[in-house]
Amino acid sequence: MTPSSDDRTFTLYDLRVECVEINGDPVASYEVGDYFEVHGEELVFPEGQTFSMYALSSLLPLLPAKQRESTENDWMTTDTRVAGPDPNVGGIFEITRIGEREFSHDDVSGEDIEQESQ
């Protein structure tokens, strides 16, 4: 996933975030099997599915890091399960890398980066 030094592109993983367990009172607005995907900066929900903003708040800080390449010993690579914010619900979510997507810096940022002279 390393971009070549002569272009302005970078690669991010697409992610799938899925509720895989509920170990407490099932009073949350999500159920086991509910999911969303992350494609670049976009959250993509299946048609008609909603998702708890409280559960989302526990997941959002991790997603940009999970989209990026990390070494095999980094916990961002090895740890895929995340607890939801309500201990009474006990929701567990799994973040899975499902694909790769290439982006051009110029398409996603207003900052100009200088090309290194060769």
N, C-alpha and C positions, 0 to 999 in steps of 0.2 A: 504493500500500500504506500510505498514511498514515491512521491512525484519526481519526475526527472528534473534536473536543475535548469533545463532550458525552457520550461513552460511555467505557466501561472496557475496550474491546476492542483487540486488536492482531492483526496478520496475520504469519504465517510461511510461508515457502516449504516445500513438500514437496520432498524430494530423492531422487534415485536415485544410488547409488554403485555403480559397476560396474568390474570388472577388464577393462581394454581391451587390455592387453599384458603379456606375460611375456618379458623380453629375456635371461634367463639360464637357469639350471638350473630346470626345472619341478618343484621338490621341495616347494613350498608346498602347503597344503591348500586352495588356491583355483585356479580355472582361468579363462581368458579367458571372459567371459560371465557369470560368477558376480556376483551383485549383492545389494544390500539397499536398502530405502527407509527414509526418515525421515519420519514423520508426527508433527508436534509433537515431543514428547519420546520417542516410541516408535521403536525400530528394528524394522523389519518384514522378515522373511526369507521367501523362498519356501518352501513346505512341503518339509521334508526337507533343505534346504540348510544347511550349516554355514559358518562363516567364521572365518578365523584371528584369534585374539585379538591377535597381534603386528601383523598388517596393520591391524586395527581400531584399535590404539593409535596408529598414525600418522595415522589419519583423524579420530578423535573430536574432537581439539581444533579442527578447522576447521568442523565441522558446524553448531554454533550460529551462527557468523558467516555461513556460507553461507545459512542460513535467513532472514536478515534483509536488508532492502532496503539496497542500497549504490549509490553513484553509478556511472555508466557508466565512469569512469576509474579506479575503485578496483580493485586487483588481486583483491579478493574477487569482483568481478563478472567480470573478464576471464580469470582463471586457473582452469581447471577440472580440470587434471590434477595428480595427487599421486603421488609415488613411495612404494612400500611400504618397510618398514624394512630389508629384507635385500638388500644390493647384489648378492649372488650369484643371487638370484631375479630381481631387476629387474622386479618387479610395478609396473604403472602403473594407477592408478584414476582414473576420471572422475566428477566430482560435477556432476550436472545438476539444475537447478530444474525440477520437473515439474508444479507446481500451487501453489495457495495455500490456506491454511486459516486461518480466523479463530478466535481464542480470547478468552475473557473473563478478565480479570485475576483475578476472584474464583474462577474455576474452577481456576486453576493456582498460586495463591500464597496463603499464609496471612497475608501482610502486607496491612494496610488502607491504601489510598491515599485521600487526601482529594480530593474533587472541587473544582475551582476554582470560586469563586463567579462568577456571570455578571453 
